[in-house]
């Protein structure tokens, strides 16, 4: 199986599981569930959940072992995109070639959809304790790792520094902080989560962590370059919204 086939098959697995795990649009209050599903199924590549699966499969475990947690990190990623697009943040009109959530459902519902996704993500992670062979204490470790990746020592911290850097010159050290926290933290945590749930040995966990740190940094650098030089139609989102924040000194 080549890399494209692997990504496609795992993406389908994640999408099917997300559809199963998420509340249906018909469930009251339906507007919040419509808002959630609108952004979750807007065509994401599912890189982060696939990394959870890849980590487990690298250690000889089935994707089924980590599927709830894999879906959870995608919900966290989607929540971050919904909030990032809000008028109080980047004020973007398009995401993945579609109108952003707040443009369709309004700022209030979009904000609540992001809140709901973040909250439900940890409910999903807790479901991983029901998977045969998974140790409950490892689920607790995953909650700890992903919480840190989402909080002020991870995604939120990176976003804060990004906002504070708007219109200012930033050092290479500050830029690296933004990259490794705003995007890199959750990418690294995805690999760590798969490793923890798969009973990784210390050396295996360290290797996957190092890989995740480097991958996260590369991912954000490429995204920033495309944000300046890319074609909005091809990327499916507004470009240039972050560029003003990153004048390197």
VOKOLBA-164857 format. One record per residue: x, y, z of N, C-alpha, C in turn; residue in three letters. Coordinates in steps of 0.05 Angstrom, whole numbers, plus 5000, padded with zeros to 4 digits. Example, Ala and Ser with C-alpha at 12.3 -4.5 7.8 and 13.67 -1.06 7.14 Angstrom:
! residues 2
526448865156524649105156526449345156ALA525749555142527349795143525850015157SER
***
This chain:
! residues 249
501749765000500050005000501850255000UNK501450434980503050674979501750884998UNK503151115001502351315020499551435014UNK499051474988496451594980494151404987UNK494651144981492550944987492150925017UNK494250925032494150915061492451145072UNK493151385063491751625073488751615065UNK488151525041485351515032483751315048UNK484951075053483450865067483050945097UNK485051065109484851145137482951385139UNK482951555120481151785120478251695120UNK477651495103474951385102474151255129UNK476051125141475550995167474751205188UNK476351425188475851645207473151775201UNK472551835176470051965169467651795177UNK467851535173465651355180465251355211UNK467451355225467351355254466251625265UNK467051845253466052105261463052125257UNK462152015235459252025229457751855250UNK458951645259457751475279457751605307UNK459951725314460351845340458752105345UNK458652275324457352535328454352515328UNK453052685344450152695345448952765318UNK446752645310445452695285444252985285UNK443953095261442853365259439953385270UNK438553165270435753165279435453185309UNK437653135324437453145353437253435363UNK435353485380434853755391437153835410UNK438054085409437354305390438854255364UNK437454225343438654125318440654325306UNK440354585310442054775297445054735306UNK445454665331448254635340449454385328UNK447854175324448953935312449353975282UNK447654135269448154205241450654365238UNK451154545256453554715256456054545260UNK455954365279458254185284458854015260UNK456853885249457253715226458053865201UNK457154115198457854275175460954305174UNK462154365196465054415196466654145197UNK465753955212467153695214467253565187UNK465053575172464953435146465353635122UNK466953835127467554025105469853955088UNK470853705091472953605072475753605082UNK476153585108478853575119480353325111UNK483053355112484753125104485152925126UNK484352995150484452805173487352725180UNK489152915177491952855183492452775212UNK491252925230491752875259490652605268UNK488152535261487152265269488652045255UNK489552095231491151885217493751845231UNK494952055242497452035257497051865283UNK494751895295494151725318494151425310UNK492751375287492551105277495351005268UNK496751175254499451095244501251025267UNK501151175289502851115312502150835323UNK499550775325498750515336499550295317UNK499150335291499850125271502850085269UNK504350295273507250265274508150085296UNK506650075318507249915341505749645340UNK504649585316503349325313500549295323UNK499149515328496449505338494449585316UNK491949505319489849565300488849855304UNK487949975282486850245283484450255302UNK483050025305480650015321481350075351UNK483750015358484650065386484550355394UNK485050535374485350815380483250995366UNK481250875354479451025337477951255352UNK476951205376475551425390477351665395UNK479851615403481751825407482551965381UNK482851805360483551915334481352115325UNK478852045329476652225322476552465341UNK477352425365477352645385479252865376UNK481652795367483553005359482653155334UNK481053015317479953155294477853355303UNK476253285323474353475334475653715346UNK477953675360479453895372480554075350UNK481553955329482654105306480454275293UNK478054155290475854295277474954525295UNK474854485321474054695339475954935336UNK478554875334480555085332480255245306UNK479455105285479055245259476555425260UNK474455325272471955485275472555745290UNK473955715313474555955329476556135315UNK478556015302480556175288479356345266UNK477156255254475856395232474056625241UNK473356635267471456825278472357115273UNK470557305271471257585267473157695288UNK473057595313474857695334477657575331UNK477957385313480657265308481657335281UNK481457155261482457215234480357325215UNK477757305224475557415208475557315179UNK475757045176475856925150473056855140UNK472756875113470156815101469956525091UNK472256405085472256135073474155945087UNK473455695088475055485099474455235083UNK476555105072476254865056474254895033UNK474355145022472655194998469755255005UNK469055265030466355315039466255565056UNK463855685059463555905078464255815106UNK465655985121466355915148463855885165UNK464155745187461755675204460155915212UNK461556125221460056365230458556505208UNK459556475183458156595160455456455154UNK455356205162452856045157451056055181UNK452156015205450455985229450556215248UNK452256415243452456645261454656595281UNK455656825292457956805311457256645336UNK454856685347454156555372454156245369UNK452756145349452655855345455355745337UNK456855895321459555805313461355775338UNK461255965356462855955380462055715397UNK459355675400458455445415459055185402UNK459055175375459854925361462754855368UNK464455055368467255005375467454905403UNK466055035422466054955450465054665453UNK462954595438461754325440463754115429UNK465154185407467053995396469353945415UNK470354145428472554115447471653945471UNK469253995480468253845503467753555496UNK466453515473465753245464468253075458UNK470453215451472953075445473852905469UNK473653025492474552885516472652665525UNK470052695518468152475522468952235504UNK469752295479470652085461473151945471UNK475052105480477551985490476851785513UNK475051865530474351695553473151435544UNK471851435520470751185509472850985501UNK475351075499477450895491478050675513UNK477150735537477450535559475750295554UNK473650325537471850095531472949905510UNK475149985497476349825476477949595489UNK477549355480478949125491481949155490UNK483249115512486149125513487349395521UNK485749605521486649875528486549905559UNK488749995570488850035599487650305607UNK485850305626484550555635486650765643UNK488850685655490850875663492151005639UNK492250865617493350985592491451185580UNK488851145583486951335574487251595589UNK487751565615488251805632490751955623UNK492851805616495251935606494752085580UNK493151965563492452095537490952355542UNK489052355561487552595568489452815577UNK491452735593493452925603495053045580UNK496052875562497652965540496153145521UNK493653065514492153225495491153485508UNK490553485534489753725548492053935547UNK494453845552496754025550497154135522UNK496653965502497054045474494954255466UNK492654255479490454445473490554705489UNK491954695511491854915530493855135525UNK494455285547496355515544499255425540UNK499755175545502455065539502554945511UNK500354965496500254855469498855035450UNK496654945439495155085418494355365426UNK493155395449492155655458494555845462UNK496655745474499055915478500156015452UNK500355845432501255915406499556125393UNK496856095396494956275384495156555397UNK495556555424495856805438498256965428UNK500556825426503056965417502657055388UNK501256905372500656975344499057235343UNK497057255360495357495361496957735370UNK498557695391500157915403502358015383UNK502957845364505057905345504058065321UNK501458105319500158235296501358515292UNK502358555268503458825260506158875272UNK507358675285509958715298512058535285UNK514558615289516758435281517158225302UNK517557985294518057765313520657635308UNK521957535329524457395327524057115317UNK526156985308525956715299525056535322UNK525956595346525156445370522156465375UNK521056705372518156745376516556605354UNK517656615329516256485307516256185311UNK518456075321518555785326516555715348UNK516355885368514355835390511555815378UNK510856005361508156005349507755745333UNK509755665317509455435300509255175317UNK510955145337510954895352508654875371UNK507355095378505155085396502455105382UNK502055295364499455335351498655085335UNK500554965321499954735304501454485313UNK503954515319505654285325504854125349UNK503754255369503154115395501053895391UNK498953955376496853755372497753535353UNK499453595334500553395316502253205331UNK503953315348505753145365504052975384UNK502053105397500352955416498852735403UNK498152765377496752555363498452295362UNK500952335355502752105354503251985382UNK503452165402503952075429501451915439UNK499052015433496651875442496551595430UNK497051565405497051295393499151115406UNK501451225412503551075425502750985453UNK501551165468500751105496498650885496UNK496650905479494450705478495450435468UNK497750435455498950195444501150075461UNK501350175486503350075505506150105495UNK506750335483509450385472511650375494UNK513950265487516150275505517350555505UNK519050605524520150885527521550975502UNK523250805490524650885466522850935442UNK520750765440518750805419517251065422UNK516451115447515051365452516751615446UNK519251605454521151825449521551875419UNK521751655404522251675375519751795362UNK517351705369514951815358514452105366UNK515352175390515152455399516952635383UNK519352555379521252715363520252745335UNK519252535323518152545296515752745295UNK514052735316511752915317512553205319UNK514653255335515553535339516553645313UNK518153495298519253585273517053605251UNK515253415251513053425231511253665236UNK510653725261508953955267510254215259UNK512854245263514254485255514254525225UNK514854305210514854315181512054385170UNK510054255182507254295173506454595175UNK507154725197506355005200507955185182UNK510455125178512155295160511055285132UNK510355045123509255015096506555165094UNK504955145115502355275116502655575114UNK504655685128505155975128506056065101UNK507755905088508755975061506355985041UNK504655785043502355775025500456005031UNK500356085057498556305064499356565051UNK501856585043502856825030502856795000UNK503756554991504156514962501956354948UNK500256224964498356034953495956164940UNK494555994925492156074911489756014929UNK488156214936485856174954483955964943UNK483455954917481655764905482655474908UNK485255444904486455174907486555084936UNK487155274954487355214982484655184996UNK482655314984479955294995479555465019UNK481255675023481055855046482256125039UNK481656315056482856585052485856565057UNK487356725042490256735045491057015054UNK493357025068494457275076493557375103UNK491657235116490557335142492557315164UNK494457125163496457105184499057235176UNK499457295151502057385142502957645156UNK501057825162501758075175502858035202UNK502557805214503457755241506357655242UNK507457585219509957445220512157585203UNK513057805213515257955201517757885218UNK519457705206521657595222523957785224UNK525057805248527457975252529857795256UNK
***
